[in-house]
Amino acid sequence: MFDKLMGKAAIVTESSYGIEHFLDEDEQIIQIFKFIRDEVIITSKGIFNIDAQGITGKKVEYKFFPKKALKYVSIETAGTLDRDFDLKIGVEGNTVVTQNTSFSAPIALKVHKNDTEMGFALYKMIKGML
């Protein structure tokens, strides 16, 4: 699972990672959600999950999940003492192997309480794609 956010999130108009190079000619960016170093990008064909790794963030993993791979979206709200809530996007093909067992892990995002509206906007956008 990927924990994306411990602080500020934003809806931005341009990707920090040159995502345009990965788009098909007829593919359009619908919305870009920026989480500190990482991004979730909704396009007309599916979802990009961009994961900046390491201390410097120079190593970047680009994962694309087509609309047909989307299975569910869920929100676990923050409790009284929690600083964030969890948003999970169930996708087919995000395989994780642990102790000789493999399973399809959701894309898991932590959204700070202060960014609740942005989190709900992402939830509604994903739900509309199912």
C-alpha positions as CSV (number, residue, x, y, z in Angstrom):
1,M,0.0,0.0,0.0
2,F,1.1,3.5,-0.7
3,D,0.7,6.2,2.0
4,K,0.6,9.4,0.0
5,L,-0.1,12.2,2.4
6,M,0.8,13.3,5.8
7,G,0.3,17.0,5.1
8,K,-1.0,19.4,2.4
9,A,-2.6,18.2,-0.8
10,A,-3.6,20.1,-3.8
11,I,-5.5,19.9,-7.1
12,V,-3.0,21.2,-9.7
13,T,-3.1,22.0,-13.4
14,E,0.2,20.5,-14.4
15,S,2.0,17.3,-13.4
16,S,5.5,17.7,-11.9
17,Y,6.6,14.5,-13.7
18,G,6.0,15.2,-17.4
19,I,3.0,12.8,-17.6
20,E,2.2,14.1,-21.0
21,H,4.9,11.8,-22.4
22,F,2.8,8.8,-21.3
23,L,-0.6,9.9,-22.7
24,D,-2.1,8.5,-25.9
25,E,-2.9,11.0,-28.6
26,D,-6.7,10.9,-27.8
27,E,-6.2,10.8,-23.9
28,Q,-7.0,13.8,-21.9
29,I,-6.0,14.8,-18.3
30,I,-9.2,15.3,-16.3
31,Q,-7.7,16.1,-12.9
32,I,-4.3,16.0,-11.1
33,F,-4.2,15.5,-7.3
34,K,-0.8,16.3,-5.8
35,F,0.3,14.7,-2.5
36,I,3.6,16.2,-1.4
37,R,5.9,14.3,-3.9
38,D,3.4,11.9,-5.4
39,E,0.5,12.4,-7.8
40,V,-2.8,10.6,-8.7
41,I,-3.8,11.7,-12.2
42,I,-7.3,11.0,-13.6
43,T,-7.4,10.7,-17.4
44,S,-10.1,9.9,-19.9
45,K,-8.7,6.4,-20.0
46,G,-7.9,5.6,-16.4
47,I,-5.7,6.5,-13.4
48,F,-1.9,7.1,-13.2
49,N,-0.4,6.6,-9.8
50,I,3.0,8.3,-9.6
51,D,5.1,7.3,-6.7
52,A,8.3,9.3,-6.0
53,Q,10.7,7.0,-4.1
54,G,13.8,7.3,-1.9
55,I,15.1,10.2,0.1
56,T,15.5,12.5,-2.9
57,G,12.4,11.4,-4.8
58,K,14.5,11.1,-8.0
59,K,13.4,7.5,-8.5
60,V,9.9,7.6,-9.8
61,E,7.4,4.8,-10.5
62,Y,4.6,5.4,-13.0
63,K,1.7,3.0,-12.8
64,F,-1.3,3.2,-15.1
65,F,-4.6,1.5,-14.4
66,P,-7.2,1.5,-17.2
67,K,-10.8,2.2,-16.3
68,K,-11.7,-1.5,-16.6
69,A,-9.1,-2.3,-13.9
70,L,-11.0,-0.1,-11.3
71,K,-13.0,-2.3,-8.9
72,Y,-14.0,0.0,-6.0
73,V,-13.3,3.2,-4.1
74,S,-13.7,3.5,-0.3
75,I,-13.2,6.1,2.4
76,E,-12.4,5.5,6.1
77,T,-13.1,8.7,7.9
78,A,-10.8,10.2,10.5
79,G,-11.6,9.6,14.2
80,T,-11.5,12.3,16.9
81,L,-7.7,11.9,17.4
82,D,-6.8,11.1,13.8
83,R,-5.1,13.6,11.6
84,D,-6.0,12.0,8.4
85,F,-8.5,9.7,6.6
86,D,-7.9,6.9,4.3
87,L,-9.0,6.7,0.7
88,K,-8.5,3.4,-1.1
89,I,-8.9,2.7,-4.8
90,G,-9.3,-1.0,-5.6
91,V,-7.5,-1.9,-8.8
92,E,-6.8,-5.1,-10.6
93,G,-3.1,-5.7,-11.4
94,N,-1.5,-3.9,-8.4
95,T,0.1,-7.2,-7.3
96,V,2.0,-7.3,-4.0
97,V,4.0,-10.4,-2.9
98,T,4.5,-11.1,0.8
99,Q,5.7,-14.3,2.4
100,N,5.1,-16.4,-0.7
101,T,1.5,-15.0,-1.1
102,S,0.4,-12.5,-3.7
103,F,-2.6,-10.3,-3.7
104,S,-4.0,-7.3,-5.5
105,A,-3.4,-4.3,-3.2
106,P,-5.5,-1.1,-3.4
107,I,-3.9,2.3,-4.1
108,A,-4.1,3.7,-0.5
109,L,-4.0,7.4,0.1
110,K,-3.8,9.3,3.4
111,V,-5.6,12.6,3.2
112,H,-5.2,15.2,6.0
113,K,-8.4,16.3,7.7
114,N,-7.8,19.9,6.4
115,D,-8.0,18.5,2.8
116,T,-11.3,16.7,3.2
117,E,-13.0,18.4,0.3
118,M,-10.2,17.5,-2.0
119,G,-10.4,13.9,-0.8
120,F,-14.1,13.7,-1.4
121,A,-13.6,15.3,-4.9
122,L,-11.2,12.4,-5.7
123,Y,-13.6,9.9,-4.3
124,K,-16.5,11.2,-6.4
125,M,-14.3,11.3,-9.5
126,I,-13.2,7.6,-9.1
127,K,-16.7,6.5,-8.3
128,G,-17.9,8.1,-11.5
129,M,-15.5,6.0,-13.5
130,L,-16.7,2.7,-12.1
